[in-house]
Amino acid sequence: MSHQLCPNSCDCFVSLPPSSSSPVVIFAKNSDRPYMEVQEVVYYPAATYPPGSKVLCTYIEVEQAPKTLAVILSRPAWLWGAEMGANEMGVCIGNEAVWTKEPVVEHEALLGMDLVRLALERSTSAKAGVQVITELLASYGQGGSCKEEPEPFMYHNTFLICDRQEAYVLETAGQYWAAEKITEGARNISNQLSVGTDIWQKHQQLCSHALSQGWWNEKEEFNFRKVYSLEKQPVRMEAAKARFKAGQELLKKQEGHITVETMLHILRDKNSGICMDSGGFRTTGSMISILPQSNLPCIHLITATPDPCRSVFKPFVFGTEVTQVPWLLSPVFGEKDPLRQIPRFKTQVDRRHELYKHHQKALEACEGNEEALRMLQKKQREIEADNLLVVSKLLDGSKKPDLTDIFHLSVEKELALYKEFNK
Protein backbone atom coordinates (compact mmCIF):
# COMPACT_ATOMS: atom_id res chain seq x y z
CA MET A 1 0.00 0.00 0.00
CA SER A 2 1.38 3.40 -0.89
CA HIS A 3 1.99 5.92 1.84
CA GLN A 4 -0.27 8.35 -0.01
CA LEU A 5 -3.26 6.13 0.76
CA CYS A 6 -2.33 4.68 4.12
CA PRO A 7 -2.99 6.89 7.12
CA ASN A 8 -0.34 6.95 9.80
CA SER A 9 0.35 9.53 12.42
CA CYS A 10 1.93 10.01 15.83
CA ASP A 11 2.78 12.98 18.00
CA CYS A 12 5.70 13.31 20.43
CA PHE A 13 6.30 16.15 22.88
CA VAL A 14 9.02 17.18 25.30
CA SER A 15 9.21 20.05 27.77
CA LEU A 16 12.36 21.17 29.56
CA PRO A 17 12.79 24.08 31.98
CA PRO A 18 11.99 26.92 31.73
CA SER A 19 8.93 25.70 29.77
CA SER A 20 8.23 23.12 32.48
CA SER A 21 6.71 24.61 35.60
CA SER A 22 9.23 22.81 37.82
CA PRO A 23 12.77 21.41 37.33
CA VAL A 24 11.63 18.35 35.37
CA VAL A 25 11.77 17.12 31.79
CA ILE A 26 8.38 15.85 30.58
CA PHE A 27 8.08 13.46 27.64
CA ALA A 28 4.77 12.50 26.01
CA LYS A 29 3.60 10.48 23.03
CA ASN A 30 0.41 9.31 21.37
CA SER A 31 0.99 6.19 19.28
CA ASP A 32 -1.44 6.16 16.35
CA ARG A 33 -1.70 2.77 14.71
CA PRO A 34 -4.19 0.56 12.80
CA TYR A 35 -7.56 0.65 14.56
CA MET A 36 -7.64 -2.97 15.74
CA GLU A 37 -3.96 -3.31 16.58
CA VAL A 38 -3.27 -4.21 20.23
CA GLN A 39 -0.53 -2.43 22.15
CA GLU A 40 0.93 -4.36 25.07
CA VAL A 41 3.14 -3.01 27.86
CA VAL A 42 6.16 -5.16 28.60
CA TYR A 43 8.91 -4.95 31.21
CA TYR A 44 12.35 -6.45 30.67
CA PRO A 45 14.86 -6.48 33.55
CA ALA A 46 18.55 -5.71 33.01
CA ALA A 47 20.50 -8.65 31.60
CA THR A 48 23.98 -9.78 30.56
CA TYR A 49 24.93 -11.83 27.49
CA PRO A 50 27.98 -13.92 26.52
CA PRO A 51 30.31 -12.65 23.77
CA GLY A 52 29.05 -13.28 20.25
CA SER A 53 25.37 -13.35 21.22
CA LYS A 54 22.75 -12.32 18.68
CA VAL A 55 19.24 -10.99 19.17
CA LEU A 56 16.36 -11.54 16.75
CA CYS A 57 14.49 -8.28 16.26
CA THR A 58 11.25 -8.11 14.28
CA TYR A 59 12.80 -9.29 11.00
CA ILE A 60 16.58 -9.58 11.33
CA GLU A 61 19.26 -10.60 13.81
CA VAL A 62 21.78 -8.10 15.17
CA GLU A 63 24.76 -8.35 17.49
CA GLN A 64 23.62 -8.35 21.11
CA ALA A 65 25.12 -5.90 23.59
CA PRO A 66 27.12 -7.41 26.50
CA LYS A 67 24.65 -5.78 28.92
CA THR A 68 21.14 -4.40 28.52
CA LEU A 69 19.33 -2.00 30.80
CA ALA A 70 15.91 -2.60 32.36
CA VAL A 71 13.17 -1.17 30.11
CA ILE A 72 9.42 -0.58 30.08
CA LEU A 73 7.96 -0.65 26.56
CA SER A 74 4.61 0.12 24.95
CA ARG A 75 4.56 -1.80 21.69
CA PRO A 76 2.34 -3.28 19.00
CA ALA A 77 1.95 -6.84 20.24
CA TRP A 78 3.08 -8.48 16.99
CA LEU A 79 6.59 -7.03 16.83
CA TRP A 80 9.85 -7.05 18.81
CA GLY A 81 10.53 -3.34 19.19
CA ALA A 82 8.44 -0.54 20.70
CA GLU A 83 6.53 2.59 19.77
CA MET A 84 7.74 4.28 22.95
CA GLY A 85 9.37 3.43 26.21
CA ALA A 86 11.88 4.25 28.93
CA ASN A 87 14.85 2.67 30.66
CA GLU A 88 16.07 2.55 34.23
CA MET A 89 18.50 5.44 33.57
CA GLY A 90 15.69 7.86 32.74
CA VAL A 91 16.04 7.77 28.95
CA CYS A 92 12.77 7.99 26.98
CA ILE A 93 12.30 7.49 23.23
CA GLY A 94 9.40 7.68 20.80
CA ASN A 95 9.46 7.29 17.02
CA GLU A 96 7.30 8.44 14.12
CA ALA A 97 6.86 7.60 10.45
CA VAL A 98 8.25 9.95 7.81
CA TRP A 99 8.64 9.95 4.03
CA THR A 100 11.31 12.03 2.30
CA LYS A 101 13.00 12.44 -1.09
CA GLU A 102 15.11 9.41 -0.19
CA PRO A 103 13.05 6.45 -1.49
CA VAL A 104 11.70 3.77 0.82
CA VAL A 105 13.14 0.47 -0.41
CA GLU A 106 11.16 -2.72 0.06
CA HIS A 107 13.50 -4.91 2.11
CA GLU A 108 13.61 -6.30 5.63
CA ALA A 109 15.99 -4.60 8.04
CA LEU A 110 15.46 -2.87 11.40
CA LEU A 111 12.11 -1.21 12.00
CA GLY A 112 12.18 2.23 13.60
CA MET A 113 10.44 0.53 16.52
CA ASP A 114 13.31 -1.97 16.79
CA LEU A 115 15.71 0.98 16.97
CA VAL A 116 13.65 2.45 19.82
CA ARG A 117 13.99 -0.70 21.92
CA LEU A 118 17.65 -1.32 21.03
CA ALA A 119 18.55 2.24 22.00
CA LEU A 120 16.64 2.05 25.28
CA GLU A 121 18.35 -1.22 26.20
CA ARG A 122 21.83 0.16 25.42
CA SER A 123 21.80 3.90 26.26
CA THR A 124 22.60 5.48 29.61
CA SER A 125 21.77 8.96 28.27
CA ALA A 126 19.80 10.61 25.47
CA LYS A 127 23.08 11.57 23.76
CA ALA A 128 24.14 7.92 23.81
CA GLY A 129 20.75 7.02 22.33
CA VAL A 130 21.49 9.12 19.26
CA GLN A 131 24.80 7.30 18.82
CA VAL A 132 23.26 3.84 19.27
CA ILE A 133 20.52 4.48 16.70
CA THR A 134 22.81 6.02 14.09
CA GLU A 135 25.41 3.26 14.46
CA LEU A 136 22.74 0.57 14.08
CA LEU A 137 21.31 2.44 11.10
CA ALA A 138 24.74 2.39 9.46
CA SER A 139 25.30 -1.30 10.21
CA TYR A 140 21.87 -2.77 9.45
CA GLY A 141 19.72 -0.13 7.76
CA GLN A 142 16.00 0.45 8.30
CA GLY A 143 13.21 -1.34 6.50
CA GLY A 144 10.42 -3.88 6.62
CA SER A 145 6.65 -3.70 6.78
CA CYS A 146 5.32 -1.77 9.76
CA LYS A 147 1.81 -3.25 9.70
CA GLU A 148 0.55 -6.73 10.43
CA GLU A 149 -0.91 -7.16 6.95
CA PRO A 150 0.17 -9.04 3.77
CA GLU A 151 0.60 -5.85 1.74
CA PRO A 152 3.83 -4.11 2.82
CA PHE A 153 3.64 -0.68 4.42
CA MET A 154 7.03 0.97 4.97
CA TYR A 155 8.49 4.26 6.08
CA HIS A 156 11.58 5.92 7.48
CA ASN A 157 11.69 7.29 10.99
CA THR A 158 12.10 10.30 13.22
CA PHE A 159 12.86 9.99 16.94
CA LEU A 160 12.44 12.13 20.04
CA ILE A 161 15.01 11.09 22.64
CA CYS A 162 15.33 12.65 26.10
CA ASP A 163 16.70 12.17 29.59
CA ARG A 164 16.70 14.18 32.82
CA GLN A 165 18.83 16.98 31.34
CA GLU A 166 18.34 17.31 27.58
CA ALA A 167 16.56 16.07 24.48
CA TYR A 168 17.36 15.30 20.86
CA VAL A 169 15.30 15.17 17.69
CA LEU A 170 16.88 12.60 15.36
CA GLU A 171 15.42 12.46 11.85
CA THR A 172 16.31 10.01 9.10
CA ALA A 173 16.01 9.68 5.34
CA GLY A 174 17.14 6.16 4.48
CA GLN A 175 20.71 5.86 5.77
CA TYR A 176 21.08 9.64 6.10
CA TRP A 177 20.20 11.56 9.26
CA ALA A 178 20.40 14.83 11.15
CA ALA A 179 20.04 15.53 14.87
CA GLU A 180 19.04 18.64 16.79
CA LYS A 181 19.97 19.11 20.47
CA ILE A 182 17.45 20.71 22.86
CA THR A 183 18.57 21.97 26.26
CA GLU A 184 15.62 24.22 27.15
CA GLY A 185 12.06 24.95 26.14
CA ALA A 186 9.44 22.72 24.50
CA ARG A 187 9.53 20.76 21.24
CA ASN A 188 7.24 18.43 19.30
CA ILE A 189 7.41 16.20 16.21
CA SER A 190 4.57 15.01 13.97
CA ASN A 191 5.35 12.77 10.97
CA GLN A 192 7.47 15.25 9.06
CA LEU A 193 11.02 16.51 8.97
CA SER A 194 11.43 19.36 11.44
CA VAL A 195 15.20 19.73 11.89
CA GLY A 196 16.21 22.80 9.90
CA THR A 197 19.56 24.59 10.10
CA ASP A 198 20.15 23.99 13.82
CA ILE A 199 21.97 20.68 13.29
CA TRP A 200 23.94 19.28 16.21
CA GLN A 201 25.27 16.21 14.37
CA LYS A 202 24.63 14.69 10.94
CA HIS A 203 25.54 11.82 8.63
CA GLN A 204 28.94 12.44 7.04
CA GLN A 205 27.48 12.35 3.52
CA LEU A 206 24.21 14.14 4.30
CA CYS A 207 25.14 17.34 2.46
CA SER A 208 27.21 15.78 -0.33
CA HIS A 209 24.43 13.31 -1.13
CA ALA A 210 21.90 16.14 -1.39
CA LEU A 211 24.31 18.04 -3.62
CA SER A 212 24.78 15.03 -5.92
CA GLN A 213 21.01 14.59 -6.23
CA GLY A 214 20.45 18.22 -7.12
CA TRP A 215 18.41 18.88 -3.98
CA TRP A 216 20.83 21.53 -2.66
CA ASN A 217 22.95 24.09 -4.49
CA GLU A 218 25.61 24.60 -1.77
CA LYS A 219 25.13 28.39 -1.97
CA GLU A 220 22.31 28.45 0.56
CA GLU A 221 22.69 27.44 4.19
CA PHE A 222 21.94 23.72 4.50
CA ASN A 223 18.43 23.18 5.86
CA PHE A 224 17.70 19.49 6.37
CA ARG A 225 13.92 19.92 6.44
CA LYS A 226 13.81 21.92 3.21
CA VAL A 227 16.42 19.88 1.35
CA TYR A 228 15.14 16.37 2.15
CA SER A 229 11.38 16.91 2.43
CA LEU A 230 9.20 15.82 -0.49
CA GLU A 231 8.17 18.71 -2.73
CA LYS A 232 4.71 17.19 -3.13
CA GLN A 233 3.65 15.87 0.25
CA PRO A 234 1.35 12.84 0.65
CA VAL A 235 -2.12 13.76 1.92
CA ARG A 236 -1.37 12.31 5.33
CA MET A 237 1.81 14.34 5.73
CA GLU A 238 -0.08 17.50 4.79
CA ALA A 239 -2.47 16.68 7.64
CA ALA A 240 0.55 16.16 9.91
CA LYS A 241 1.55 19.79 9.33
CA ALA A 242 -1.70 20.91 10.96
CA ARG A 243 -1.11 18.58 13.94
CA PHE A 244 2.49 19.77 14.27
CA LYS A 245 1.36 23.41 14.33
CA ALA A 246 -1.45 22.65 16.78
CA GLY A 247 1.03 20.84 19.05
CA GLN A 248 3.38 23.83 18.93
CA GLU A 249 0.53 26.18 19.84
CA LEU A 250 -0.68 24.01 22.71
CA LEU A 251 2.85 23.91 24.14
CA LYS A 252 3.39 27.64 23.64
CA LYS A 253 0.10 28.48 25.35
CA GLN A 254 1.38 26.83 28.54
CA GLU A 255 5.02 27.92 28.21
CA GLY A 256 6.58 28.20 31.66
CA HIS A 257 3.67 26.31 33.19
CA ILE A 258 3.85 22.89 31.52
CA THR A 259 3.00 20.04 33.87
CA VAL A 260 1.87 16.43 33.67
CA GLU A 261 -1.70 17.72 33.49
CA THR A 262 -0.74 19.89 30.51
CA MET A 263 0.51 16.83 28.63
CA LEU A 264 -2.63 14.89 29.59
CA HIS A 265 -4.78 17.59 28.01
CA ILE A 266 -2.62 17.73 24.88
CA LEU A 267 -2.70 13.96 24.33
CA ARG A 268 -6.47 14.04 24.78
CA ASP A 269 -7.01 16.91 22.30
CA LYS A 270 -9.33 15.58 19.60
CA ASN A 271 -9.92 18.88 17.80
CA SER A 272 -6.28 19.02 16.67
CA GLY A 273 -6.19 15.35 15.65
CA ILE A 274 -3.48 14.65 18.26
CA CYS A 275 -5.94 12.24 19.88
CA MET A 276 -6.75 10.39 16.69
CA ASP A 277 -9.61 8.28 15.38
CA SER A 278 -9.93 8.45 11.58
CA GLY A 279 -9.17 6.60 8.38
CA GLY A 280 -8.85 3.20 10.03
CA PHE A 281 -6.27 4.48 12.53
CA ARG A 282 -6.55 5.59 16.13
CA THR A 283 -4.41 6.33 19.17
CA THR A 284 -3.74 2.78 20.41
CA GLY A 285 -1.41 3.68 23.27
CA SER A 286 -0.19 6.76 25.15
CA MET A 287 2.67 7.57 27.49
CA ILE A 288 3.86 10.50 29.63
CA SER A 289 7.17 10.49 31.50
CA ILE A 290 8.30 12.86 34.26
CA LEU A 291 12.09 13.03 34.56
CA PRO A 292 13.20 15.15 37.56
CA GLN A 293 16.48 17.03 37.26
CA SER A 294 17.44 15.66 40.67
CA ASN A 295 17.75 12.30 42.41
CA LEU A 296 13.97 11.86 42.64
CA PRO A 297 12.60 8.87 40.69
CA CYS A 298 11.50 9.09 37.08
CA ILE A 299 7.80 8.27 36.67
CA HIS A 300 6.21 6.89 33.51
CA LEU A 301 2.44 7.07 32.97
CA ILE A 302 1.16 4.50 30.46
CA THR A 303 -2.35 3.61 29.23
CA ALA A 304 -1.99 0.16 27.55
CA THR A 305 -5.44 0.72 26.00
CA PRO A 306 -6.74 2.74 23.01
CA ASP A 307 -7.89 6.36 23.08
CA PRO A 308 -6.42 8.35 25.98
CA CYS A 309 -9.78 10.10 26.41
CA ARG A 310 -11.25 6.72 27.40
CA SER A 311 -8.20 5.30 29.17
CA VAL A 312 -6.40 5.59 32.49
CA PHE A 313 -2.79 6.72 32.77
CA LYS A 314 -1.03 4.43 35.24
CA PRO A 315 2.31 5.20 36.99
CA PHE A 316 5.35 2.98 36.52
CA VAL A 317 8.59 3.43 38.49
CA PHE A 318 11.69 1.26 38.10
CA GLY A 319 12.59 -0.50 41.33
CA THR A 320 13.39 -3.81 43.00
CA GLU A 321 9.74 -4.83 43.29
CA VAL A 322 8.91 -4.42 39.59
CA THR A 323 7.72 -7.45 37.63
CA GLN A 324 5.77 -7.97 34.42
CA VAL A 325 2.07 -7.20 34.85
CA PRO A 326 0.43 -10.32 33.34
CA TRP A 327 -2.81 -8.56 32.33
CA LEU A 328 -0.88 -6.32 29.89
CA LEU A 329 0.92 -9.16 28.13
CA SER A 330 -0.49 -10.43 24.84
CA PRO A 331 -0.61 -14.14 23.93
CA VAL A 332 2.52 -15.68 22.40
CA PHE A 333 2.23 -17.88 19.28
CA GLY A 334 5.85 -18.94 18.73
CA GLU A 335 6.69 -20.24 15.27
CA LYS A 336 2.96 -20.28 14.41
CA ASP A 337 2.87 -16.51 14.72
CA PRO A 338 1.90 -14.91 11.37
CA LEU A 339 5.06 -12.78 11.73
CA ARG A 340 7.23 -15.91 11.63
CA GLN A 341 5.35 -17.68 8.83
CA ILE A 342 6.60 -17.19 5.26
CA PRO A 343 4.94 -15.47 3.47
CA ARG A 344 4.21 -13.24 6.44
CA PHE A 345 0.83 -12.10 7.77
CA LYS A 346 -1.37 -14.42 5.70
CA THR A 347 -3.42 -15.24 8.80
CA GLN A 348 -4.58 -13.29 11.84
CA VAL A 349 -4.48 -14.13 15.54
CA ASP A 350 -6.12 -12.63 18.62
CA ARG A 351 -3.44 -10.58 20.39
CA ARG A 352 -5.69 -8.91 22.97
CA HIS A 353 -4.38 -8.90 26.53
CA GLU A 354 -6.71 -9.06 29.53
CA LEU A 355 -6.88 -5.33 30.25
CA TYR A 356 -7.55 -4.60 26.57
CA LYS A 357 -10.39 -7.17 26.45
CA HIS A 358 -12.13 -5.87 29.57
CA HIS A 359 -11.59 -2.24 28.59
CA GLN A 360 -13.28 -2.83 25.23
CA LYS A 361 -16.11 -4.87 26.78
CA ALA A 362 -16.83 -2.10 29.28
CA LEU A 363 -17.03 0.48 26.49
CA GLU A 364 -19.26 -1.83 24.44
CA ALA A 365 -21.53 -2.30 27.45
CA CYS A 366 -21.99 1.50 27.57
CA GLU A 367 -22.86 1.87 23.89
CA GLY A 368 -26.15 3.72 23.47
CA ASN A 369 -26.25 4.55 27.18
CA GLU A 370 -24.78 8.01 27.79
CA GLU A 371 -25.35 7.81 31.53
CA ALA A 372 -23.42 4.53 31.81
CA LEU A 373 -20.58 5.95 29.72
CA ARG A 374 -20.40 9.06 31.92
CA MET A 375 -20.28 6.86 35.01
CA LEU A 376 -17.50 4.71 33.54
CA GLN A 377 -15.42 7.75 32.59
CA LYS A 378 -16.05 9.31 36.02
CA LYS A 379 -14.68 6.20 37.73
CA GLN A 380 -11.74 6.10 35.30
CA ARG A 381 -10.86 9.68 36.22
CA GLU A 382 -11.13 8.86 39.91
CA ILE A 383 -8.58 6.07 39.49
CA GLU A 384 -6.36 8.40 37.48
CA ALA A 385 -6.66 11.11 40.15
CA ASP A 386 -5.43 8.60 42.72
CA ASN A 387 -2.57 7.71 40.38
CA LEU A 388 -1.61 11.37 39.97
CA LEU A 389 -1.65 11.80 43.74
CA VAL A 390 0.90 8.98 43.97
CA VAL A 391 2.97 10.79 41.32
CA SER A 392 2.81 14.01 43.33
CA LYS A 393 3.97 12.23 46.49
CA LEU A 394 6.83 10.55 44.64
CA LEU A 395 7.96 13.89 43.26
CA ASP A 396 7.87 15.68 46.62
CA GLY A 397 9.79 12.83 48.22
CA SER A 398 7.06 11.80 50.66
CA LYS A 399 6.64 8.31 49.17
CA LYS A 400 9.44 5.82 48.52
CA PRO A 401 9.16 4.29 45.03
CA ASP A 402 10.38 0.79 45.91
CA LEU A 403 7.89 -0.09 48.64
CA THR A 404 5.49 -1.73 46.23
CA ASP A 405 4.86 -2.08 42.49
CA ILE A 406 2.48 0.85 42.02
CA PHE A 407 2.00 0.03 38.34
CA HIS A 408 0.77 -3.50 39.11
CA LEU A 409 -1.66 -2.18 41.72
CA SER A 410 -3.00 0.51 39.41
CA VAL A 411 -3.65 -1.97 36.59
CA GLU A 412 -5.36 -4.29 39.07
CA LYS A 413 -7.68 -1.50 40.21
CA GLU A 414 -8.55 -0.51 36.65
CA LEU A 415 -9.21 -4.12 35.65
CA ALA A 416 -11.57 -4.54 38.61
CA LEU A 417 -13.52 -1.47 37.43
CA TYR A 418 -14.07 -2.94 33.96
CA LYS A 419 -15.04 -6.33 35.34
CA GLU A 420 -17.67 -4.61 37.48
CA PHE A 421 -19.13 -2.92 34.38
CA ASN A 422 -19.06 -6.20 32.46
CA LYS A 423 -21.18 -8.13 34.95
Secondary structure, DSSP 8 states (H G I E B T S, - for coil): --TTTS--EEEEEEEETTTBSSSEEEEEEEEEEETT--EEEEEE--EE--TT-EEE-SSSEEE--SEE--EEEEEETTSSS-SEEEETTS-EEEEEEE-BSS-------B-HHHHHHHHHHH-SSHHHHHHHHHHHHHHH-B-S--SSSSS----EEEEEEE-SS-EEEEEEETTEEEEEEE-SEEEEE-SS----S--SEE-TTHHHHHHHHTS--SSS---HHHHHB-SS--HHHHHHHHHHHHHHHHHHHTTT-B-HHHHHHHHT-TTTTSS-EETTEEEEEEEEEEEESSSS--EEEE--SS-GGGS--EEE--STT----GGG-----GGGSTTTSSSTTSS------HHHHHHHHHHHHTTT-HHHHHHHHHHHHHHHHHHHHHHHHHHTTSS-TTSS-HHHHHHHHHHHHHHHHT-
